Amino acid sequence: MKKFLAMLLALVMVLSMAACAAPAENKADDKAAQDDFQSQILFCGSTSLYPIISSLASSFTEKYVTWDKVNAQFPNSHISVYVAPGGSGVGVKPAVDGTADFGMLARDIKDSEIESLGENYKAFVVAKDALTVSVNAQNPLCEKTDSLDTDTIRKIFAGEIATWDQVDASLPAETINVYIRDLSGGAYEVFQKSVMGESEVTASATQSASMTELATNIAGDPWGIGYAGFGAYNKANAEKKVLFAMKVDGVEATEENIISGVYTIQRPVMFVTGKVVSPSAQAFIDYIFSQTGYDVVVKNGYIPAFTPAA
């Protein structure tokens, strides 16, 4: 009997030791999982996409604060989503070299860039945008015509047509002031491809650091003209019509014409990555493509390129 009790006691001790050891092992596993968890996410690039992602990053962080509130399987670590503007050209490079998780673009991605991003390349199209050929709403040209042909637009931006009377003889001989995005912006490449062709934009053109700045420049110059993005154009005219978008070859830059492709000076607004998307990054991406994200895209004047999940 005593021998039996001794054996029973030894068994209980072994089981107790095992039970105590198990949580320690789980804690080690949990710590390893937490160490591997991506709590910080970085977006870099397009100034057109910047206000959308930046706004969503702020609301996502304010709503959840820590990752475990997003998903109970995530650790209790603070959410950090950083968004840095710099232009589409700037966006791809950090995504390629891994210094940013996602590169933001406001143009089509090039085949060479897809190749550089590697086998894990993924693209997420958030919105559609167009480049409106906009003049100041006070420009008397608006009373003469509402349309310019592509060749006239090309000549204006190339500096071959330098004064407004060369566009319409009844207009004053005021110098045409051309406004463009800086050369690192996706809009510059889109406009070059869609309108300029082999011609170069005049060296006298004023470069703008963002589409908002470009629209503001045109709105502040009675003799200005520039390719304001559809989103920037809508935001600039939200309270008062300060810009007038010319039809291009008779085609107006409307939502319907942009979606159908009839208005051809357009571009996708998207972000790309060459990394395997982490669970935390996917959670934020899901938030971008939610109803909240859809509403932010519309608020910024763009055309959503997705239908939010129910």
HELIX and SHEET records of a PDB file:
HELIX    1   1 LYS A    2  ASP A   36  1                                  35    
HELIX    2   2 TYR A   50  TYR A   64  1                                  15    
HELIX    3   3 TRP A   67  VAL A   70  1                                   4    
HELIX    4   4 SER A   88  ASP A   97  1                                  10    
HELIX    5   5 ASP A  111  LEU A  117  1                                   7    
HELIX    6   6 LEU A  141  LYS A  144  1                                   4    
HELIX    7   7 THR A  150  ALA A  158  1                                   9    
HELIX    8   8 TRP A  164  GLN A  166  5                                   3    
HELIX    9   9 GLY A  186  PHE A  191  1                                   6    
HELIX   10  10 GLN A  192  MET A  196  3                                   5    
HELIX   11  11 MET A  211  ALA A  219  1                                   9    
HELIX   12  12 PHE A  230  ALA A  236  1                                   7    
HELIX   13  13 GLU A  255  SER A  260  1                                   6    
HELIX   14  14 PRO A  279  ILE A  288  1                                  10    
HELIX   15  15 GLN A  291  LYS A  299  1                                   9    
SHEET    1   A 8 SER A  80  PRO A  85  0                                        
SHEET    2   A 8 GLN A  40  GLY A  45  1                                        
SHEET    3   A 8 PHE A 102  LEU A 105  1                                        
SHEET    4   A 8 GLN A 266  THR A 273 -1                                        
SHEET    5   A 8 LYS A 122  ASN A 136 -1                                        
SHEET    6   A 8 GLY A 224  GLY A 229 -1                                        
SHEET    7   A 8 ASN A 177  ARG A 181  1                                        
SHEET    8   A 8 THR A 206  SER A 208  1                                        
SHEET    1   B 7 SER A  80  PRO A  85  0                                        
SHEET    2   B 7 GLN A  40  GLY A  45  1                                        
SHEET    3   B 7 PHE A 102  LEU A 105  1                                        
SHEET    4   B 7 GLN A 266  THR A 273 -1                                        
SHEET    5   B 7 LYS A 122  ASN A 136 -1                                        
SHEET    6   B 7 LEU A 243  VAL A 248 -1                                        
SHEET    7   B 7 SER A 147  LEU A 148  1                                        
SHEET    1   C 6 SER A  80  PRO A  85  0                                        
SHEET    2   C 6 GLN A  40  GLY A  45  1                                        
SHEET    3   C 6 PHE A 102  LEU A 105  1                                        
SHEET    4   C 6 GLN A 266  THR A 273 -1                                        
SHEET    5   C 6 LYS A 122  ASN A 136 -1                                        
SHEET    6   C 6 ILE A 303  PRO A 304 -1                                        
END                                                                             
